[in-house]
Amino acid sequence: MIRKAVTVHTEHGLDPHLAGALAEYALKYPCMIHLIRGDKEVSAKSLLGVLSLEIRHVTELEIICDGAGETEAMDDMSEYINHMTS
């Protein structure tokens, strides 16, 4: 299991379109991918889970990847989040 902190920078937060794109991107990987905001942890592969984090303009998240391909998943997910929210 590996963990990494990322910061989401968007003008209006993660809207349903961006949250859906993130969840769909996470589905590419066989490992477990979770996002943590504060005391709430959700599957990154769940649109409703990602939306429930209520990600705003500048939000700190932690990504957890566990299982087959976790290193690749972590690298790609953190890069994807940084790219989609810059």
C-alpha positions in Angstrom: 0.0 0.0 0.0 1.3 3.5 -0.9 0.0 6.9 0.0 0.5 10.3 -1.5 -0.9 13.8 -0.7 -2.1 16.0 -3.6 -3.8 19.4 -3.7 -6.7 20.0 -6.0 -6.6 23.5 -7.5 -9.8 24.4 -9.4 -11.7 27.6 -9.7 -15.1 26.0 -8.9 -14.0 22.7 -7.3 -14.6 19.2 -8.7 -18.0 19.4 -10.5 -19.9 16.2 -11.6 -18.2 16.2 -15.0 -14.6 16.3 -13.5 -15.6 13.8 -10.7 -17.0 11.4 -13.3 -13.8 11.7 -15.4 -11.7 11.0 -12.3 -13.7 7.9 -11.3 -13.6 6.6 -14.9 -9.9 7.1 -15.0 -9.4 5.2 -11.8 -11.3 2.2 -13.2 -8.4 1.5 -15.6 -6.4 0.1 -12.7 -6.9 -3.3 -11.0 -5.7 -2.1 -7.6 -7.8 -0.5 -4.9 -7.6 3.3 -5.2 -9.1 5.4 -2.4 -9.3 9.2 -1.8 -9.2 10.7 1.7 -10.4 14.2 2.6 -10.3 14.9 6.3 -11.8 11.9 8.0 -13.7 10.6 5.0 -12.4 7.9 2.7 -14.0 6.8 -0.5 -13.2 4.7 -3.5 -11.8 6.8 -6.4 -13.7 4.5 -8.7 -17.1 5.7 -7.4 -18.6 8.8 -8.9 -20.9 9.3 -5.9 -18.0 8.7 -3.5 -15.8 11.3 -5.2 -18.7 13.8 -5.3 -19.3 13.1 -1.5 -15.9 14.5 -0.7 -17.1 18.0 -1.7 -13.8 19.0 -3.3 -13.6 22.8 -3.4 -11.3 25.4 -4.9 -8.1 24.3 -3.0 -8.5 21.0 -1.3 -5.9 18.6 0.2 -6.5 15.0 -0.7 -4.6 11.8 0.1 -4.5 9.0 -2.5 -4.1 5.4 -1.4 -3.3 2.7 -3.8 -3.1 -1.0 -2.8 -2.6 -4.1 -4.9 -1.4 -5.0 -8.4 0.0 -2.1 -10.3 -0.2 0.3 -7.3 2.9 2.3 -8.2 1.8 2.9 -11.8 -1.7 3.8 -10.5 -0.4 6.2 -8.0 1.9 8.0 -10.5 -0.9 8.2 -13.1 -3.7 9.2 -10.6 -1.6 12.0 -9.0 -0.5 13.3 -12.4 -4.1 13.1 -13.7 -5.4 15.1 -10.7 -2.7 17.7 -11.0 -3.3 18.0 -14.8 -7.1 18.1 -14.6 -7.2 20.7 -11.9 -4.4 23.1 -13.1 
